[in-house]
Amino acid sequence: MIRLPAWSDAPAPLVTLDGHCGVLAAWVVLRHFHIRTSSASLLRSLRYSRKWGVFTIGIAVALAEHGLEVVFHSDPDPDIHPFERALYARARRLGMSVEPAINISRLSTEVAHGSVPVVFYRTAAGEGHFSPVAGIGSRRIVLPNDVEGRLSIARFRRAWRQTGFPRQVVIASRPAAAAPPEHVRSIA
């Protein structure tokens, strides 16, 4: 399991935003990789708006703009917002890989290798939500930015595959040339 910073430690201007879950997920990932940025800079990179919040591809773009290695995965999305199209174009200019959706087993592998996935899924209240994935066990997935903190794999799988939720995930990792964070290094 990955130890991630608590979203509640984010700066107040980010915590108090309407629709802050994507913003806080990005902040948690950046802090995990010891990348500091101002609230204003993060919001600009995410292309946050009060009306839309952030899009999954916006999180991918922001993390890449802040120096992380990023891969974006999604099932085909039949409802791409015009604002998202501009973000997809920015992702291409950044050289970001956009790949087909992955399964939970692959999410687990990514976490085991030190990457931090950020998933987009439907909450029990029916709203879209972003959370980093801190770990996956045989029956539960650890989502530290979720109200419950952990969901059963079966419940998460249903929430991740709902209509309008095309199994989107951003996989963020330290660039290959950079050393892993202290707590990820193996002890010889």
Buried (B, 14 or more C-beta within 10 A) or exposed (E): EBEBBEBEEBEEBBBEBEBBBBBBBBBBBBBBBEBEBEBEEBBEBBBBEEEBBBBBBBBBBBBBBBBBBBBBBBEEBEEBEEBBEBBBEBBEEEEBEEEEBBEBEBBBEBBEEBBBBBBBBBBEEEEBBBBBBBBBEEEBBBBBBBEEEBBEBEBBBBBBBBEEBBBBBBBBBBEEEEEEBEEEEEEE
